[in-house]
Amino acid sequence: MKPAAEILARLPHRPPFLFVDAIVERGENCLRAAVTFPADWPVFAGHYPGQAIVPGVILCEAIFQSGALLIGELARDMAETPSGSPLVARIFAAKFKREVGPGERLDIEVALTEKMASAWLMKGTARVAGKVAAQVEFSCVLKS
């Protein structure tokens, strides 16, 4: 799936390191996004050949990128001009519950839990077919 133009306009990431295909829904302090890792993705050739799985760090990165999209939305809502790109500043907890394989759609939900000065504290969950694959709590700051 080709990433939506709105995602390309809001994130500095580009393929092959863009892990959000679509924004599914936007809530008050949350955002739902999705990505599908194609079966022919080159990473699968080396990450457990014959039993390919998406690396956990990539699952986290998909959540982080979804969080960056949410920060952009919230900053606009607060009449702030985002002054840079959101960067992960801290990972508080990461849990991996299920493997994600080739061709599976990852549904991502991120929520703002608190904003303190320039830090955005967030919680994210990635699911496949309704089952939790990864959860991570993290903070971001805007880098100029």
N, CA, C and O atoms as CSV, one atom per row, in Angstrom:
chain,resi,resn,atom,element,x,y,z
A,1,MET,N,N,0.852,-1.182,0.000
A,1,MET,CA,C,0.000,0.000,0.000
A,1,MET,C,C,0.894,1.242,0.000
A,1,MET,O,O,1.860,1.323,0.759
A,2,LYS,N,N,0.568,2.182,-0.840
A,2,LYS,CA,C,1.310,3.441,-0.905
A,2,LYS,C,C,0.826,4.366,0.210
A,2,LYS,O,O,-0.380,4.519,0.403
A,3,PRO,N,N,1.768,4.995,0.958
A,3,PRO,CA,C,1.349,5.900,2.034
A,3,PRO,C,C,0.529,7.075,1.491
A,3,PRO,O,O,0.780,7.575,0.394
A,4,ALA,N,N,-0.438,7.493,2.271
A,4,ALA,CA,C,-1.280,8.628,1.897
A,4,ALA,C,C,-0.447,9.901,1.845
A,4,ALA,O,O,0.522,10.054,2.589
A,5,ALA,N,N,-0.832,10.804,0.967
A,5,ALA,CA,C,-0.124,12.077,0.812
A,5,ALA,C,C,-0.085,12.851,2.126
A,5,ALA,O,O,0.906,13.521,2.417
A,6,GLU,N,N,-1.157,12.766,2.926
A,6,GLU,CA,C,-1.180,13.494,4.200
A,6,GLU,C,C,-0.105,12.976,5.153
A,6,GLU,O,O,0.427,13.746,5.953
A,7,ILE,N,N,0.219,11.697,5.082
A,7,ILE,CA,C,1.268,11.139,5.933
A,7,ILE,C,C,2.626,11.635,5.463
A,7,ILE,O,O,3.459,12.040,6.274
A,8,LEU,N,N,2.851,11.604,4.152
A,8,LEU,CA,C,4.116,12.086,3.593
A,8,LEU,C,C,4.326,13.569,3.890
A,8,LEU,O,O,5.461,14.017,4.058
A,9,ALA,N,N,3.229,14.333,3.956
A,9,ALA,CA,C,3.333,15.760,4.250
A,9,ALA,C,C,3.636,16.025,5.730
A,9,ALA,O,O,4.181,17.075,6.069
A,10,ARG,N,N,3.289,15.086,6.605
A,10,ARG,CA,C,3.404,15.324,8.044
A,10,ARG,C,C,4.607,14.662,8.714
A,10,ARG,O,O,5.013,15.060,9.807
A,11,LEU,N,N,5.172,13.657,8.058
A,11,LEU,CA,C,6.313,12.957,8.651
A,11,LEU,C,C,7.558,13.158,7.801
A,11,LEU,O,O,7.464,13.241,6.577
A,12,PRO,N,N,8.719,13.235,8.431
A,12,PRO,CA,C,9.959,13.335,7.653
A,12,PRO,C,C,10.400,11.978,7.102
A,12,PRO,O,O,11.270,11.924,6.233
A,13,HIS,N,N,9.819,10.892,7.589
A,13,HIS,CA,C,10.203,9.547,7.161
A,13,HIS,C,C,9.753,9.275,5.730
A,13,HIS,O,O,8.742,9.800,5.264
A,14,ARG,N,N,10.524,8.446,5.055
A,14,ARG,CA,C,10.199,8.025,3.696
A,14,ARG,C,C,10.498,6.542,3.572
A,14,ARG,O,O,11.325,6.003,4.308
A,15,PRO,N,N,9.816,5.876,2.628
A,15,PRO,CA,C,10.152,4.478,2.393
A,15,PRO,C,C,11.644,4.376,2.080
A,15,PRO,O,O,12.180,5.247,1.395
A,16,PRO,N,N,12.298,3.385,2.541
A,16,PRO,CA,C,11.776,2.162,3.164
A,16,PRO,C,C,11.606,2.259,4.677
A,16,PRO,O,O,11.355,1.242,5.323
A,17,PHE,N,N,11.735,3.453,5.264
A,17,PHE,CA,C,11.625,3.565,6.713
A,17,PHE,C,C,10.370,4.326,7.142
A,17,PHE,O,O,10.383,5.013,8.163
A,18,LEU,N,N,9.313,4.210,6.387
A,18,LEU,CA,C,8.012,4.778,6.743
A,18,LEU,C,C,7.090,3.613,7.057
A,18,LEU,O,O,6.840,2.761,6.204
A,19,PHE,N,N,6.584,3.578,8.286
A,19,PHE,CA,C,5.799,2.432,8.733
A,19,PHE,C,C,4.369,2.807,9.116
A,19,PHE,O,O,3.817,2.257,10.069
A,20,VAL,N,N,3.773,3.734,8.382
A,20,VAL,CA,C,2.350,4.075,8.513
A,20,VAL,C,C,1.813,4.213,7.098
A,20,VAL,O,O,2.292,5.039,6.321
A,21,ASP,N,N,0.818,3.404,6.767
A,21,ASP,CA,C,0.192,3.484,5.447
A,21,ASP,C,C,-1.007,4.424,5.426
A,21,ASP,O,O,-1.262,5.100,4.429
A,22,ALA,N,N,-1.745,4.458,6.544
A,22,ALA,CA,C,-2.990,5.224,6.554
A,22,ALA,C,C,-3.343,5.668,7.961
A,22,ALA,O,O,-3.067,4.974,8.940
A,23,ILE,N,N,-3.961,6.843,8.042
A,23,ILE,CA,C,-4.596,7.286,9.286
A,23,ILE,C,C,-6.032,6.795,9.191
A,23,ILE,O,O,-6.755,7.137,8.256
A,24,VAL,N,N,-6.436,5.993,10.165
A,24,VAL,CA,C,-7.754,5.370,10.137
A,24,VAL,C,C,-8.796,6.246,10.812
A,24,VAL,O,O,-9.915,6.391,10.321
A,25,GLU,N,N,-8.413,6.833,11.953
A,25,GLU,CA,C,-9.369,7.620,12.733
A,25,GLU,C,C,-8.610,8.535,13.679
A,25,GLU,O,O,-7.514,8.216,14.139
A,26,ARG,N,N,-9.212,9.666,13.955
A,26,ARG,CA,C,-8.630,10.623,14.902
A,26,ARG,C,C,-9.649,10.898,15.988
A,26,ARG,O,O,-10.790,11.257,15.695
A,27,GLY,N,N,-9.246,10.733,17.249
A,27,GLY,CA,C,-10.086,11.065,18.388
A,27,GLY,C,C,-9.566,12.322,19.050
A,27,GLY,O,O,-8.690,12.997,18.510
A,28,GLU,N,N,-10.103,12.639,20.218
A,28,GLU,CA,C,-9.717,13.870,20.904
A,28,GLU,C,C,-8.227,13.899,21.244
A,28,GLU,O,O,-7.547,14.877,20.932
A,29,ASN,N,N,-7.718,12.865,21.864
A,29,ASN,CA,C,-6.303,12.777,22.228
A,29,ASN,C,C,-5.679,11.480,21.737
A,29,ASN,O,O,-4.712,10.986,22.318
A,30,CYS,N,N,-6.234,10.935,20.669
A,30,CYS,CA,C,-5.715,9.667,20.170
A,30,CYS,C,C,-5.823,9.614,18.646
A,30,CYS,O,O,-6.513,10.410,18.010
A,31,LEU,N,N,-5.118,8.652,18.106
A,31,LEU,CA,C,-5.100,8.474,16.657
A,31,LEU,C,C,-4.954,6.989,16.370
A,31,LEU,O,O,-4.202,6.285,17.044
A,32,ARG,N,N,-5.677,6.527,15.371
A,32,ARG,CA,C,-5.550,5.147,14.909
A,32,ARG,C,C,-4.968,5.167,13.504
A,32,ARG,O,O,-5.398,5.938,12.646
A,33,ALA,N,N,-3.985,4.305,13.289
A,33,ALA,CA,C,-3.315,4.217,11.993
A,33,ALA,C,C,-3.145,2.742,11.640
A,33,ALA,O,O,-3.466,1.862,12.439
A,34,ALA,N,N,-2.640,2.483,10.443
A,34,ALA,CA,C,-2.443,1.099,10.011
A,34,ALA,C,C,-1.267,1.009,9.056
A,34,ALA,O,O,-0.931,1.962,8.352
A,35,VAL,N,N,-0.653,-0.169,9.053
A,35,VAL,CA,C,0.414,-0.474,8.105
A,35,VAL,C,C,0.358,-1.977,7.823
A,35,VAL,O,O,0.052,-2.776,8.708
A,36,THR,N,N,0.653,-2.339,6.602
A,36,THR,CA,C,0.779,-3.743,6.222
A,36,THR,C,C,2.195,-3.945,5.698
A,36,THR,O,O,2.647,-3.223,4.809
A,37,PHE,N,N,2.879,-4.918,6.245
A,37,PHE,CA,C,4.238,-5.223,5.820
A,37,PHE,C,C,4.160,-6.232,4.677
A,37,PHE,O,O,3.745,-7.371,4.892
A,38,PRO,N,N,4.551,-5.832,3.462
A,38,PRO,CA,C,4.385,-6.716,2.305
A,38,PRO,C,C,5.246,-7.979,2.423
A,38,PRO,O,O,6.336,-7.953,2.994
A,39,ALA,N,N,4.743,-9.059,1.882
A,39,ALA,CA,C,5.448,-10.343,1.941
A,39,ALA,C,C,6.824,-10.275,1.290
A,39,ALA,O,O,7.721,-11.033,1.660
A,40,ASP,N,N,6.999,-9.373,0.322
A,40,ASP,CA,C,8.295,-9.265,-0.362
A,40,ASP,C,C,9.222,-8.216,0.267
A,40,ASP,O,O,10.230,-7.847,-0.336
A,41,TRP,N,N,8.894,-7.738,1.465
A,41,TRP,CA,C,9.726,-6.761,2.158
A,41,TRP,C,C,11.110,-7.376,2.373
A,41,TRP,O,O,11.196,-8.463,2.944
A,42,PRO,N,N,12.194,-6.729,1.942
A,42,PRO,CA,C,13.545,-7.306,2.037
A,42,PRO,C,C,13.963,-7.739,3.442
A,42,PRO,O,O,14.769,-8.659,3.580
A,43,VAL,N,N,13.440,-7.102,4.479
A,43,VAL,CA,C,13.799,-7.470,5.848
A,43,VAL,C,C,13.447,-8.928,6.132
A,43,VAL,O,O,14.157,-9.609,6.873
A,44,PHE,N,N,12.352,-9.403,5.544
A,44,PHE,CA,C,11.923,-10.775,5.803
A,44,PHE,C,C,12.919,-11.813,5.290
A,44,PHE,O,O,12.937,-12.942,5.779
A,45,ALA,N,N,13.739,-11.450,4.324
A,45,ALA,CA,C,14.739,-12.385,3.802
A,45,ALA,C,C,15.792,-12.726,4.860
A,45,ALA,O,O,16.386,-13.803,4.819
A,46,GLY,N,N,16.023,-11.816,5.802
A,46,GLY,CA,C,17.058,-12.045,6.791
A,46,GLY,C,C,16.582,-12.153,8.223
A,46,GLY,O,O,17.332,-12.604,9.088
A,47,HIS,N,N,15.342,-11.747,8.496
A,47,HIS,CA,C,14.847,-11.795,9.877
A,47,HIS,C,C,14.016,-13.059,10.046
A,47,HIS,O,O,12.807,-13.074,9.816
A,48,TYR,N,N,14.692,-14.094,10.449
A,48,TYR,CA,C,14.142,-15.437,10.625
A,48,TYR,C,C,13.674,-16.027,9.289
A,48,TYR,O,O,12.483,-16.279,9.103
A,49,PRO,N,N,14.615,-16.244,8.360
A,49,PRO,CA,C,14.268,-16.851,7.068
A,49,PRO,C,C,13.462,-18.139,7.260
A,49,PRO,O,O,13.794,-18.987,8.088
A,50,GLY,N,N,12.413,-18.253,6.483
A,50,GLY,CA,C,11.536,-19.415,6.589
A,50,GLY,C,C,10.466,-19.260,7.655
A,50,GLY,O,O,9.457,-19.966,7.629
A,51,GLN,N,N,10.671,-18.359,8.578
A,51,GLN,CA,C,9.688,-18.054,9.630
A,51,GLN,C,C,9.701,-16.545,9.856
A,51,GLN,O,O,9.828,-16.090,10.993
A,52,ALA,N,N,9.574,-15.781,8.800
A,52,ALA,CA,C,9.745,-14.333,8.834
A,52,ALA,C,C,8.808,-13.666,9.835
A,52,ALA,O,O,7.621,-13.985,9.913
A,53,ILE,N,N,9.377,-12.723,10.605
A,53,ILE,CA,C,8.578,-11.888,11.502
A,53,ILE,C,C,9.102,-10.458,11.439
A,53,ILE,O,O,10.280,-10.220,11.174
A,54,VAL,N,N,8.204,-9.520,11.686
A,54,VAL,CA,C,8.578,-8.111,11.739
A,54,VAL,C,C,9.387,-7.899,13.016
A,54,VAL,O,O,8.945,-8.304,14.092
A,55,PRO,N,N,10.568,-7.271,12.922
A,55,PRO,CA,C,11.356,-7.005,14.129
A,55,PRO,C,C,10.575,-6.143,15.129
A,55,PRO,O,O,9.846,-5.230,14.741
A,56,GLY,N,N,10.738,-6.442,16.403
A,56,GLY,CA,C,10.047,-5.690,17.452
A,56,GLY,C,C,10.349,-4.208,17.408
A,56,GLY,O,O,9.475,-3.385,17.681
A,57,VAL,N,N,11.579,-3.858,17.068
A,57,VAL,CA,C,11.950,-2.451,16.986
A,57,VAL,C,C,11.147,-1.742,15.887
A,57,VAL,O,O,10.861,-0.550,16.005
A,58,ILE,N,N,10.787,-2.457,14.832
A,58,ILE,CA,C,9.977,-1.870,13.758
A,58,ILE,C,C,8.534,-1.699,14.232
A,58,ILE,O,O,7.880,-0.719,13.875
A,59,LEU,N,N,8.033,-2.641,15.030
A,59,LEU,CA,C,6.692,-2.472,15.601
A,59,LEU,C,C,6.657,-1.205,16.456
A,59,LEU,O,O,5.715,-0.417,16.375
A,60,CYS,N,N,7.701,-1.017,17.280
A,60,CYS,CA,C,7.778,0.200,18.099
A,60,CYS,C,C,7.867,1.435,17.212
A,60,CYS,O,O,7.198,2.434,17.475
A,61,GLU,N,N,8.678,1.378,16.175
A,61,GLU,CA,C,8.831,2.528,15.275
A,61,GLU,C,C,7.506,2.891,14.617
A,61,GLU,O,O,7.213,4.074,14.445
A,62,ALA,N,N,6.700,1.903,14.248
A,62,ALA,CA,C,5.378,2.191,13.660
A,62,ALA,C,C,4.511,2.934,14.673
A,62,ALA,O,O,3.780,3.856,14.312
A,63,ILE,N,N,4.591,2.534,15.930
A,63,ILE,CA,C,3.852,3.232,16.987
A,63,ILE,C,C,4.396,4.647,17.161
A,63,ILE,O,O,3.621,5.596,17.286
A,64,PHE,N,N,5.732,4.801,17.169
A,64,PHE,CA,C,6.335,6.127,17.328
A,64,PHE,C,C,5.935,7.056,16.187
A,64,PHE,O,O,5.622,8.224,16.419
A,65,GLN,N,N,5.942,6.548,14.959
A,65,GLN,CA,C,5.565,7.375,13.811
A,65,GLN,C,C,4.092,7.777,13.898
A,65,GLN,O,O,3.733,8.897,13.538
A,66,SER,N,N,3.249,6.874,14.371
A,66,SER,CA,C,1.838,7.221,14.574
A,66,SER,C,C,1.713,8.291,15.651
A,66,SER,O,O,0.883,9.194,15.541
A,67,GLY,N,N,2.539,8.190,16.696
A,67,GLY,CA,C,2.567,9.219,17.733
A,67,GLY,C,C,2.986,10.571,17.185
A,67,GLY,O,O,2.442,11.601,17.584
A,68,ALA,N,N,3.950,10.575,16.272
A,68,ALA,CA,C,4.381,11.837,15.651
A,68,ALA,C,C,3.236,12.465,14.862
A,68,ALA,O,O,3.066,13.684,14.867
A,69,LEU,N,N,2.459,11.634,14.192
A,69,LEU,CA,C,1.287,12.154,13.475
A,69,LEU,C,C,0.292,12.769,14.452
A,69,LEU,O,O,-0.270,13.831,14.182
A,70,LEU,N,N,0.072,12.107,15.584
A,70,LEU,CA,C,-0.850,12.640,16.595
A,70,LEU,C,C,-0.336,13.959,17.156
A,70,LEU,O,O,-1.117,14.893,17.338
A,71,ILE,N,N,0.957,14.057,17.431
A,71,ILE,CA,C,1.520,15.307,17.951
A,71,ILE,C,C,1.266,16.447,16.976
A,71,ILE,O,O,0.893,17.545,17.389
A,72,GLY,N,N,1.463,16.199,15.699
A,72,GLY,CA,C,1.189,17.231,14.692
A,72,GLY,C,C,-0.258,17.681,14.723
A,72,GLY,O,O,-0.544,18.875,14.631
A,73,GLU,N,N,-1.171,16.730,14.853
A,73,GLU,CA,C,-2.604,17.054,14.922
A,73,GLU,C,C,-2.925,17.857,16.183
A,73,GLU,O,O,-3.624,18.869,16.121
A,74,LEU,N,N,-2.412,17.401,17.320
A,74,LEU,CA,C,-2.701,18.076,18.585
A,74,LEU,C,C,-2.093,19.472,18.640
A,74,LEU,O,O,-2.706,20.399,19.170
A,75,ALA,N,N,-0.894,19.621,18.096
A,75,ALA,CA,C,-0.259,20.944,18.073
A,75,ALA,C,C,-1.112,21.923,17.276
A,75,ALA,O,O,-1.267,23.079,17.669
A,76,ARG,N,N,-1.664,21.460,16.157
A,76,ARG,CA,C,-2.550,22.328,15.363
A,76,ARG,C,C,-3.808,22.671,16.156
A,76,ARG,O,O,-4.268,23.812,16.128
A,77,ASP,N,N,-4.367,21.684,16.866
A,77,ASP,CA,C,-5.563,21.927,17.687
A,77,ASP,C,C,-5.300,22.972,18.767
A,77,ASP,O,O,-6.183,23.758,19.111
A,78,MET,N,N,-4.071,22.971,19.301
A,78,MET,CA,C,-3.702,23.902,20.370
A,78,MET,C,C,-3.214,25.228,19.807
A,78,MET,O,O,-2.697,26.072,20.538
A,79,ALA,N,N,-3.382,25.403,18.506
A,79,ALA,CA,C,-2.947,26.613,17.804
A,79,ALA,C,C,-1.452,26.833,17.954
A,79,ALA,O,O,-0.978,27.969,17.950
A,80,GLU,N,N,-0.713,25.736,18.086
A,80,GLU,CA,C,0.740,25.803,18.127
A,80,GLU,C,C,1.250,25.425,16.743
A,80,GLU,O,O,0.663,24.588,16.058
A,81,THR,N,N,2.313,26.031,16.357
A,81,THR,CA,C,2.971,25.617,15.133
A,81,THR,C,C,4.048,24.637,15.531
A,81,THR,O,O,4.982,25.000,16.247
A,82,PRO,N,N,3.932,23.380,15.072
A,82,PRO,CA,C,4.981,22.435,15.437
A,82,PRO,C,C,6.338,22.986,15.008
A,82,PRO,O,O,6.553,23.299,13.837
A,83,SER,N,N,7.256,23.100,15.981
A,83,SER,CA,C,8.555,23.703,15.702
A,83,SER,C,C,9.619,22.623,15.548
A,83,SER,O,O,10.630,22.629,16.249
A,84,GLY,N,N,9.384,21.716,14.641
A,84,GLY,CA,C,10.353,20.667,14.381
A,84,GLY,C,C,9.703,19.316,14.272
A,84,GLY,O,O,8.479,19.187,14.276
A,85,SER,N,N,10.547,18.312,14.175
A,85,SER,CA,C,10.082,16.933,14.042
A,85,SER,C,C,10.064,16.258,15.403
A,85,SER,O,O,11.003,16.410,16.184
A,86,PRO,N,N,8.993,15.508,15.695
A,86,PRO,CA,C,8.965,14.774,16.962
A,86,PRO,C,C,10.026,13.672,16.963
A,86,PRO,O,O,10.151,12.906,16.007
A,87,LEU,N,N,10.779,13.611,18.051
A,87,LEU,CA,C,11.781,12.567,18.247
A,87,LEU,C,C,11.487,11.843,19.546
A,87,LEU,O,O,11.107,12.464,20.539
A,88,VAL,N,N,11.660,10.541,19.539
A,88,VAL,CA,C,11.487,9.779,20.769
A,88,VAL,C,C,12.597,10.180,21.735
A,88,VAL,O,O,13.780,10.144,21.395
A,89,ALA,N,N,12.196,10.562,22.938
A,89,ALA,CA,C,13.162,10.977,23.958
A,89,ALA,C,C,13.371,9.888,25.003
A,89,ALA,O,O,14.443,9.777,25.599
A,90,ARG,N,N,12.325,9.085,25.215
A,90,ARG,CA,C,12.426,8.065,26.249
A,90,ARG,C,C,11.407,6.969,25.998
A,90,ARG,O,O,10.281,7.233,25.579
A,91,ILE,N,N,11.815,5.744,26.259
A,91,ILE,CA,C,10.910,4.601,26.213
A,91,ILE,C,C,10.769,4.122,27.649
A,91,ILE,O,O,11.749,3.725,28.279
A,92,PHE,N,N,9.546,4.161,28.159
A,92,PHE,CA,C,9.304,3.776,29.546
A,92,PHE,C,C,9.057,2.279,29.672
A,92,PHE,O,O,9.494,1.655,30.639
A,93,ALA,N,N,8.373,1.715,28.719
A,93,ALA,CA,C,8.053,0.289,28.778
A,93,ALA,C,C,7.711,-0.183,27.373
A,93,ALA,O,O,7.051,0.520,26.607
A,94,ALA,N,N,8.165,-1.368,27.055
A,94,ALA,CA,C,7.801,-1.998,25.785
A,94,ALA,C,C,7.522,-3.463,26.063
A,94,ALA,O,O,8.291,-4.140,26.746
A,95,LYS,N,N,6.407,-3.942,25.523
A,95,LYS,CA,C,6.022,-5.346,25.700
A,95,LYS,C,C,5.645,-5.907,24.337
A,95,LYS,O,O,4.962,-5.257,23.545
A,96,PHE,N,N,6.100,-7.116,24.085
A,96,PHE,CA,C,5.783,-7.796,22.833
A,96,PHE,C,C,4.978,-9.041,23.171
A,96,PHE,O,O,5.412,-9.883,23.958
A,97,LYS,N,N,3.795,-9.147,22.564
A,97,LYS,CA,C,2.863,-10.201,22.934
A,97,LYS,C,C,2.584,-11.198,21.806
A,97,LYS,O,O,2.156,-12.323,22.066
A,98,ARG,N,N,2.824,-10.793,20.559
A,98,ARG,CA,C,2.467,-11.627,19.415
A,98,ARG,C,C,3.393,-11.294,18.270
A,98,ARG,O,O,3.771,-10.137,18.086
A,99,GLU,N,N,3.759,-12.296,17.503
A,99,GLU,CA,C,4.573,-12.063,16.310
A,99,GLU,C,C,3.708,-11.463,15.207
A,99,GLU,O,O,2.502,-11.703,15.141
A,100,VAL,N,N,4.343,-10.683,14.349
A,100,VAL,CA,C,3.680,-10.116,13.176
A,100,VAL,C,C,4.428,-10.626,11.958
A,100,VAL,O,O,5.648,-10.488,11.861
A,101,GLY,N,N,3.689,-11.215,11.034
A,101,GLY,CA,C,4.317,-11.830,9.871
A,101,GLY,C,C,4.032,-11.107,8.572
A,101,GLY,O,O,3.312,-10.109,8.545
A,102,PRO,N,N,4.605,-11.622,7.496
A,102,PRO,CA,C,4.420,-11.035,6.167
A,102,PRO,C,C,2.939,-10.925,5.790
A,102,PRO,O,O,2.161,-11.860,5.976
A,103,GLY,N,N,2.578,-9.768,5.262
A,103,GLY,CA,C,1.220,-9.548,4.768
A,103,GLY,C,C,0.186,-9.234,5.831
A,103,GLY,O,O,-0.971,-8.976,5.498
A,104,GLU,N,N,0.566,-9.248,7.102
A,104,GLU,CA,C,-0.410,-8.958,8.146
A,104,GLU,C,C,-0.566,-7.452,8.333
A,104,GLU,O,O,0.404,-6.697,8.279
A,105,ARG,N,N,-1.809,-7.039,8.552
A,105,ARG,CA,C,-2.094,-5.622,8.796
A,105,ARG,C,C,-1.929,-5.335,10.283
A,105,ARG,O,O,-2.490,-6.024,11.135
A,106,LEU,N,N,-1.150,-4.308,10.571
A,106,LEU,CA,C,-0.919,-3.860,11.934
A,106,LEU,C,C,-1.815,-2.650,12.178
A,106,LEU,O,O,-1.682,-1.628,11.505
A,107,ASP,N,N,-2.721,-2.768,13.133
A,107,ASP,CA,C,-3.580,-1.647,13.532
A,107,ASP,C,C,-2.952,-0.999,14.750
A,107,ASP,O,O,-2.683,-1.665,15.750
A,108,ILE,N,N,-2.721,0.296,14.663
A,108,ILE,CA,C,-1.974,1.030,15.687
A,108,ILE,C,C,-2.880,2.060,16.330
A,108,ILE,O,O,-3.622,2.765,15.646
A,109,GLU,N,N,-2.813,2.143,17.646
A,109,GLU,CA,C,-3.523,3.204,18.363
A,109,GLU,C,C,-2.535,3.883,19.296
A,109,GLU,O,O,-1.850,3.223,20.078
A,110,VAL,N,N,-2.467,5.199,19.207
A,110,VAL,CA,C,-1.629,5.983,20.111
A,110,VAL,C,C,-2.502,7.002,20.820
A,110,VAL,O,O,-3.470,7.517,20.262
A,111,ALA,N,N,-2.134,7.280,22.069
A,111,ALA,CA,C,-2.890,8.257,22.852
A,111,ALA,C,C,-1.918,9.114,23.657
A,111,ALA,O,O,-0.918,8.633,24.190
A,112,LEU,N,N,-2.247,10.386,23.723
A,112,LEU,CA,C,-1.496,11.306,24.571
A,112,LEU,C,C,-1.957,11.076,25.997
A,112,LEU,O,O,-3.152,11.144,26.284
A,113,THR,N,N,-1.015,10.805,26.898
A,113,THR,CA,C,-1.373,10.628,28.297
A,113,THR,C,C,-1.109,11.888,29.110
A,113,THR,O,O,-1.776,12.149,30.111
A,114,GLU,N,N,-0.106,12.678,28.654
A,114,GLU,CA,C,0.206,13.922,29.355
A,114,GLU,C,C,1.146,14.763,28.494
A,114,GLU,O,O,1.977,14.230,27.759
A,115,LYS,N,N,1.004,16.075,28.595
A,115,LYS,CA,C,1.946,16.987,27.955
A,115,LYS,C,C,2.563,17.829,29.056
A,115,LYS,O,O,1.863,18.531,29.786
A,116,MET,N,N,3.892,17.750,29.167
A,116,MET,CA,C,4.609,18.510,30.192
A,116,MET,C,C,5.655,19.358,29.487
A,116,MET,O,O,6.626,18.835,28.941
A,117,ALA,N,N,5.451,20.669,29.502
A,117,ALA,CA,C,6.355,21.598,28.815
A,117,ALA,C,C,6.530,21.138,27.373
A,117,ALA,O,O,5.563,21.120,26.612
A,118,SER,N,N,7.738,20.770,26.988
A,118,SER,CA,C,7.965,20.378,25.597
A,118,SER,C,C,7.895,18.865,25.381
A,118,SER,O,O,8.132,18.387,24.271
A,119,ALA,N,N,7.571,18.113,26.429
A,119,ALA,CA,C,7.495,16.656,26.318
A,119,ALA,C,C,6.052,16.192,26.136
A,119,ALA,O,O,5.133,16.672,26.800
A,120,TRP,N,N,5.887,15.255,25.227
A,120,TRP,CA,C,4.590,14.639,24.949
A,120,TRP,C,C,4.689,13.189,25.412
A,120,TRP,O,O,5.419,12.398,24.816
A,121,LEU,N,N,3.959,12.833,26.472
A,121,LEU,CA,C,3.979,11.458,26.971
A,121,LEU,C,C,2.845,10.688,26.311
A,121,LEU,O,O,1.699,11.135,26.289
A,122,MET,N,N,3.189,9.519,25.771
A,122,MET,CA,C,2.226,8.775,24.968
A,122,MET,C,C,2.245,7.294,25.299
A,122,MET,O,O,3.199,6.767,25.870
A,123,LYS,N,N,1.157,6.645,24.920
A,123,LYS,CA,C,1.026,5.199,25.062
A,123,LYS,C,C,0.527,4.683,23.721
A,123,LYS,O,O,-0.375,5.266,23.119
A,124,GLY,N,N,1.120,3.581,23.254
A,124,GLY,CA,C,0.709,3.031,21.975
A,124,GLY,C,C,0.545,1.524,22.037
A,124,GLY,O,O,1.232,0.830,22.786
A,125,THR,N,N,-0.388,1.041,21.226
A,125,THR,CA,C,-0.647,-0.392,21.111
A,125,THR,C,C,-0.773,-0.735,19.638
A,125,THR,O,O,-1.417,-0.024,18.868
A,126,ALA,N,N,-0.139,-1.848,19.262
A,126,ALA,CA,C,-0.243,-2.356,17.893
A,126,ALA,C,C,-0.910,-3.722,17.959
A,126,ALA,O,O,-0.527,-4.577,18.757
A,127,ARG,N,N,-1.916,-3.915,17.106
A,127,ARG,CA,C,-2.677,-5.171,17.099
A,127,ARG,C,C,-2.731,-5.775,15.699
A,127,ARG,O,O,-2.674,-5.070,14.691
A,128,VAL,N,N,-2.840,-7.077,15.670
A,128,VAL,CA,C,-3.106,-7.807,14.432
A,128,VAL,C,C,-4.371,-8.615,14.671
A,128,VAL,O,O,-4.437,-9.414,15.605
A,129,ALA,N,N,-5.370,-8.409,13.828
A,129,ALA,CA,C,-6.651,-9.111,13.957
A,129,ALA,C,C,-7.206,-9.007,15.381
A,129,ALA,O,O,-7.748,-9.973,15.918
A,130,GLY,N,N,-7.063,-7.819,15.983
A,130,GLY,CA,C,-7.608,-7.574,17.310
A,130,GLY,C,C,-6.745,-8.045,18.461
A,130,GLY,O,O,-7.052,-7.749,19.615
A,131,LYS,N,N,-5.668,-8.774,18.179
A,131,LYS,CA,C,-4.808,-9.298,19.235
A,131,LYS,C,C,-3.570,-8.415,19.387
A,131,LYS,O,O,-2.937,-8.045,18.399
A,132,VAL,N,N,-3.233,-8.081,20.637
A,132,VAL,CA,C,-2.107,-7.200,20.907
A,132,VAL,C,C,-0.804,-7.855,20.452
A,132,VAL,O,O,-0.494,-8.988,20.821
A,133,ALA,N,N,-0.052,-7.112,19.642
A,133,ALA,CA,C,1.274,-7.547,19.206
A,133,ALA,C,C,2.355,-6.831,20.002
A,133,ALA,O,O,3.352,-7.443,20.386
A,134,ALA,N,N,2.163,-5.535,20.254
A,134,ALA,CA,C,3.161,-4.747,20.983
A,134,ALA,C,C,2.480,-3.593,21.694
A,134,ALA,O,O,1.472,-3.058,21.234
A,135,GLN,N,N,3.058,-3.226,22.825
A,135,GLN,CA,C,2.616,-2.053,23.577
A,135,GLN,C,C,3.863,-1.299,24.012
A,135,GLN,O,O,4.875,-1.897,24.377
A,136,VAL,N,N,3.772,0.016,23.965
A,136,VAL,CA,C,4.926,0.818,24.390
A,136,VAL,C,C,4.448,2.155,24.950
A,136,VAL,O,O,3.533,2.779,24.413
A,137,GLU,N,N,5.084,2.578,26.035
A,137,GLU,CA,C,4.879,3.901,26.594
A,137,GLU,C,C,6.149,4.685,26.317
A,137,GLU,O,O,7.250,4.166,26.502
A,138,PHE,N,N,6.008,5.939,25.873
A,138,PHE,CA,C,7.173,6.695,25.435
A,138,PHE,C,C,6.910,8.191,25.517
A,138,PHE,O,O,5.772,8.631,25.679
A,139,SER,N,N,7.980,8.958,25.402
A,139,SER,CA,C,7.832,10.415,25.321
A,139,SER,C,C,8.543,10.914,24.084
A,139,SER,O,O,9.504,10.308,23.610
A,140,CYS,N,N,8.057,12.025,23.572
A,140,CYS,CA,C,8.650,12.672,22.410
A,140,CYS,C,C,8.909,14.140,22.729
A,140,CYS,O,O,8.235,14.739,23.567
A,141,VAL,N,N,9.878,14.692,22.059
A,141,VAL,CA,C,10.136,16.135,22.080
A,141,VAL,C,C,10.258,16.580,20.636
A,141,VAL,O,O,10.529,15.774,19.746
A,142,LEU,N,N,10.056,17.864,20.414
A,142,LEU,CA,C,10.191,18.405,19.059
A,142,LEU,C,C,11.600,18.907,18.856
A,142,LEU,O,O,12.083,19.738,19.626
A,143,LYS,N,N,12.267,18.412,17.823
A,143,LYS,CA,C,13.615,18.856,17.502
A,143,LYS,C,C,13.550,19.807,16.313
A,143,LYS,O,O,12.989,19.471,15.270
A,144,SER,N,N,14.122,20.984,16.475
A,144,SER,CA,C,14.123,21.983,15.405
A,144,SER,C,C,15.121,21.629,14.339
A,144,SER,O,O,15.260,22.358,13.357
